[in-house]
Amino acid sequence: MQDLLDAVATPRRRAILRLVWEGELSSGEIASHFSASWPSISRSLKELRDAGVVTERREGNRRYYAAARGVLRPLRPILKEMWAMDLASLKRLAEKEARRR
C-alpha cells in the first residue's frame, strides 16, 4: 500500500496518471503536456511503472503507458474516506460562515 501512496504522492505523477487513465499514450505524448525536462518525465514514468501503477508496452523504440487501474483499487476506500472527511469539514465551515453573516 505504501508503494502505491508513494507513487501518486507528487503532482506530476498524478497528472501523468490522469493522462493515461482513459487510454494508452506514448512517452512523447505524455511529455508534451509538461514543461519539465525529459529526464524528469522519464523518472516519473519509471517510478509509476516500478510501483505497478502504469503498464509499459514497447513497440520498436517507442514506449506506451497505460494506467493499471486494478492496482489502484486498494486506495479507493482510503481516498473515499478522506474525501468524505473533506466534505464534512467544508460543510462545517460553510455553516459557520453562514451563521456569522
N, C-alpha and C positions, 0 to 999 in steps of 0.2 A: 504494500500500500504506500509506503514512504517513497518508493521509486516513482510511482505514479504522481504523487503530490509534487515531488521534486521536478518531474518532467514538465509539469504545467505551471511551475512557480514563476516563470518570467513572462512579462507581457509579450515578448517576441515569440516565444514558443507557443503561447496560447493563440496568438494571431496566426501562426503557421498552421496550427491545428484547425482553426476555424476555416482557413483557406482550403484545406484538404478534406474537410468534414463531409462534403457532398460528393466528392469525386477525386480522382487521381489527377495530380499536377506534376509537371516536370520540375526539377530543382530550379531551372532557369525561370520558369513561370512564377514559382514561389518567390525567388529572389527579386523579381521585377516589382514586387509590392513593397519593398523596403529600401531605405536609403543606406542601410548598413553595408559593410564590406562583404564580399563573397565569403571570405573565411569565417566571419561571424555567423552568416546564414548557414553555412555548411556545418559548423559546430553545433548550432541549434538543431539542425536536422539529425545529426548524429546522436545527440542526446535524446531526442524524441524516439529515434529508431532503437537505440540501446535499451530504452525503458519499455519498448514494445508498444508505444502509443501510436506510432505510424509504421506502415509497412513500406518496404522499398522494392521496386521492381526495376531491373536493368534491361535496357533494350539498346544494344550497341554500346555507345559511350554515353547514353542518356540514362538518367535515373528518375524514376517516377515514384511519388509518395502519395499514400492514401491513409486516412485515419483508420486505426484499428479500434473501431467503436466498442466492440465487446470487451476489450481490455480495460476500458474506462468505466465499465458498469459498476465496479465496486465503489467508485467515488460518488455515484448518484445519491445514495442515502445521506452521505455526509454533506454534499452540496445542497441537497434539498432541505436538510435541517438548518444549515447556515442561512439559506435564502429565507426560510420561514422566520428565523430569528431577526434577520434584517427587516423583513416586512413588519414584524411586530414592533420593532424599535421605531421604524418610520411612522407607524400608526400612532404610537405613544407621543412622538414629537409633534405630529400634526395636531393631535388632540390638545396637547399642551399649548401650542401656538394659538389654536382656535379659542381656547379658554382665556388666554392672555389678551386677546383682542376684545 
